[in-house]
């Protein structure tokens, strides 16, 4: 589903660089993409996916092919891993680093809206409901920064909570950036 992006969200795609996100006017970048490879992703989710490692883009395919050595459809696996590799390369370029943390998760990680204590985070939900995020004007910032505050107390209007679709890519600024951070949480 295509949404109208707030002014603080930078739209990017295969041709448009993520470096525009460095402008102080933006606190996130979104790339809406059509979902694909559903059969492969269903198969991958039959097993626990928890995996993390710091990788350079050129290491992604070999390391993950070895991790998923049990997958029979090597062509679809390779297509998916090439997508992961492209995202890692784009993120490393934004960070100005040769490596970044790559995490594959199949469990709900963050139940509360929050801003990460880092400069940037890239998330892509390949299967299932995606990350929930709040436009800046939909955050009660004081409540969001108060420990123990409920999600209901942090959100101005629950009807304006946004959610990523499968294959969407969201790059968010965190508290260590020069901009208002993007508040987000895992889906229910």
Buried (B, 14 or more C-beta within 10 A) or exposed (E): EEBEBBEBBBEBEEEEEBBBBBEEEBBBBBBBBEEBBEEBBEBBEEEEBEBEBEBBBEBBBEBBBEBBEEBEEEEBBBEBBEBBBBBBBBBBEBBEEEBBEBEBBBEEEEEEBBBBEBBBBBBBBBBEBBBBBBBBEBBBEEBBBEEEBEBEEBBBEEEEBBBBBBBBBBBBBBBEBEBBBBBBBBEE
